[in-house]
């Protein structure tokens, strides 16, 4: 597929929407709408004395998601302010501090997620955060209604089964954590 022309149709501090005129492999022309958003970091904060997944807790945040009109539990995640590009590891540390107040001694990258590859250029890096210490959250104005709490892994899996935790990035990140553990990786 070849891009023939591109024009911006909307922009705000969090995203840009563009419309691309394209030429397909068969030579026919078309239009593609793309939502450009900055890449993000998602963090799975884990604590547990013996490292056994069944004895671990993870930290989730809950906030009101305006497009859905409801509050949702998810892993801490976010982008750099004003569409800036940021080092993924530094971004992960900042988002963890902002949303939960936690600081991590260790951050292990678990993988990359594409948010909605059919309509968006946004990608995210998933990090496992361990060796955690508590502090005060440093939330942005849009996050003032955010709550943060610890859940044991059995509770999280129950929330997923009951449809109480439906954030696609959080569910995909949890799958990356399970793969990491299956391959012998541990949260210590």
HELIX and SHEET records of a PDB file:
HELIX    1   1 UNK A   53  UNK A   55  5                                   3    
HELIX    2   2 UNK A   81  UNK A   83  5                                   3    
HELIX    3   3 UNK A   88  UNK A  100  1                                  13    
HELIX    4   4 UNK A  141  UNK A  143  5                                   3    
HELIX    5   5 UNK A  153  UNK A  161  1                                   9    
HELIX    6   6 UNK A  168  UNK A  182  1                                  15    
SHEET    1   A 3 UNK A   2  UNK A  12  0                                        
SHEET    2   A 3 UNK A  15  UNK A  23 -1                                        
SHEET    3   A 3 UNK A  29  UNK A  36 -1                                        
SHEET    1   B 4 UNK A  70  UNK A  74  0                                        
SHEET    2   B 4 UNK A  57  UNK A  65 -1                                        
SHEET    3   B 4 UNK A  40  UNK A  47 -1                                        
SHEET    4   B 4 UNK A  76  UNK A  79 -1                                        
SHEET    1   C 5 UNK A  70  UNK A  74  0                                        
SHEET    2   C 5 UNK A  57  UNK A  65 -1                                        
SHEET    3   C 5 UNK A  40  UNK A  47 -1                                        
SHEET    4   C 5 UNK A 123  UNK A 133  1                                        
SHEET    5   C 5 UNK A 103  UNK A 114 -1                                        
SHEET    1   D 3 UNK A  70  UNK A  74  0                                        
SHEET    2   D 3 UNK A  57  UNK A  65 -1                                        
SHEET    3   D 3 UNK A 147  UNK A 152 -1                                        
END                                                                             
